[in-house]
Amino acid sequence: MVSYILKGKAMLKQAMIITLIATPVAAKQKVNNAYVEDHYSTYYERSPEMERVCNTVRVPIYGTQKRSPTAGEILGGAIIGGLIGGTASGKDEGAAVGALLGGVIANESGSKRDVIVGHREVDKCDFVKSNKIIERTKYDYSTITFTVDGVTHTATFNK
């Protein structure tokens, strides 16, 4: 229903334009320089898009480093081993063997830790949202300009 009304309005405007031009002709007046000009406006839209952005970054290379135990750690291992060996066996020989094994275990179990031993370069890419600006043009209205007996007339209408 709405489209019929809009079409009816457009047809009415066209009839008015034809009447404007035809009336002087019917009255035997000369119409000169009649032309129609369409008018447009420009507007800008933002169009979101994802863009892949890559950068070269330095990342660490890790390695394991063993730390030698201190004399205090070896002595502590020997003391604890001696106490355990002496208690378990009930004899001094067991305490001596326990102290020896405790010192050896403390020496072998020096702590290990990860440390940075170098760097390497790696490409790291991410997707970043950005707005692309798009220029658009749309129809606004039209004008008809014509001259009758030296007088210029302009009428505005929509197609």
C-alpha positions in Angstrom: 0.0 0.0 0.0 2.8 2.4 1.0 4.7 1.7 -2.3 1.6 2.6 -4.3 1.3 5.9 -2.4 5.0 6.7 -3.0 4.7 5.8 -6.7 1.6 8.0 -6.9 3.5 11.0 -5.4 6.4 10.5 -7.8 4.0 10.4 -10.7 2.3 13.5 -9.5 5.7 15.4 -9.3 6.5 14.2 -12.9 3.1 15.4 -14.0 3.7 18.8 -12.4 7.1 19.1 -14.2 5.6 18.2 -17.5 2.8 20.8 -16.9 5.4 23.5 -16.1 7.2 22.9 -19.4 4.1 22.2 -21.4 2.0 25.2 -20.3 4.2 27.8 -22.0 4.3 25.6 -25.1 0.6 25.3 -25.3 0.4 29.1 -25.0 2.8 29.3 -27.9 5.7 30.5 -25.8 9.2 29.3 -26.5 10.9 27.1 -23.8 14.7 27.4 -24.0 17.6 25.6 -22.2 15.5 23.0 -20.3 17.7 20.6 -18.4 17.4 18.2 -15.4 20.2 18.0 -12.9 20.5 15.3 -10.2 21.9 16.3 -6.8 23.9 13.9 -4.7 25.4 14.0 -1.2 28.6 12.3 0.0 28.8 10.6 3.3 31.3 8.4 5.0 30.8 5.0 6.7 33.0 3.1 9.0 33.4 -0.5 8.1 35.0 -2.7 10.9 37.5 -5.2 9.7 40.1 -7.4 11.2 43.7 -6.8 10.1 46.6 -9.2 10.7 49.6 -7.3 12.3 52.9 -9.1 12.7 56.0 -8.0 14.7 59.3 -9.7 15.4 59.8 -10.2 19.1 62.7 -11.6 21.1 61.9 -14.6 23.3 64.1 -16.2 25.8 65.8 -19.6 25.4 65.8 -21.6 28.7 68.4 -24.1 29.8 68.9 -26.0 33.0 71.7 -25.0 35.3 72.9 -27.2 38.2 74.2 -25.5 41.2 76.9 -27.1 43.3 75.9 -27.7 46.9 77.6 -25.7 49.6 79.7 -27.3 52.3 77.0 -26.6 54.8 74.4 -28.6 52.7 76.8 -31.6 52.5 77.6 -31.4 56.2 73.8 -31.2 56.9 73.2 -34.3 54.7 76.0 -36.2 56.5 74.6 -35.3 60.0 71.0 -36.3 59.1 72.3 -39.5 57.4 74.4 -40.4 60.5 71.4 -39.9 62.8 69.2 -42.1 60.6 71.9 -44.8 60.2 72.8 -44.8 63.9 69.1 -45.0 65.0 68.3 -47.7 62.4 71.2 -50.0 63.2 71.8 -49.1 66.8 75.6 -49.1 66.2 78.3 -46.6 65.4 79.2 -48.4 62.1 75.6 -47.7 60.9 75.9 -44.1 61.9 79.2 -43.8 59.9 77.7 -45.5 56.8 74.6 -43.2 57.2 76.7 -40.1 57.5 78.7 -41.1 54.4 75.6 -41.8 52.3 73.9 -38.6 53.5 76.9 -36.5 52.4 77.0 -38.2 49.0 73.2 -37.7 48.5 73.5 -34.1 49.5 76.4 -33.6 47.0 74.5 -35.2 44.1 71.3 -33.4 44.7 72.6 -29.9 44.0 69.6 -27.8 43.0 68.7 -27.4 39.4 66.9 -24.4 38.0 65.9 -23.0 34.6 67.9 -20.0 33.4 67.9 -17.9 30.3 70.8 -19.0 28.1 70.0 -16.9 25.1 67.3 -15.3 22.9 65.8 -15.9 19.5 63.6 -13.8 17.3 60.1 -15.0 16.5 57.3 -13.5 14.3 54.3 -12.9 16.5 51.0 -12.1 14.7 47.8 -10.8 16.1 44.5 -9.8 14.6 43.6 -6.2 15.3 40.2 -4.6 14.8 40.3 -1.4 12.7 37.8 0.8 11.0 38.0 1.3 7.3 36.5 4.6 6.1 34.3 4.1 3.0 33.1 7.1 0.9 29.5 6.7 -0.3 27.3 8.8 -2.6 23.5 8.9 -2.4 20.8 10.6 -4.5 19.1 13.6 -2.7 16.9 15.3 -5.3 16.7 16.7 -8.8 16.0 20.1 -10.3 14.7 21.0 -13.7 15.7 24.4 -15.0 14.1 26.0 -18.1 13.7 29.5 -19.6 10.4 30.9 -20.9 10.4 34.3 -22.6 13.8 35.2 -21.0 12.7 34.2 -17.5 14.5 31.2 -15.9 12.5 28.9 -13.7 13.8 26.0 -11.5 11.7 23.3 -9.9 12.9 20.7 -7.4 11.6 17.1 -7.4 12.5 13.6 -6.4 12.8 10.8 -8.9 
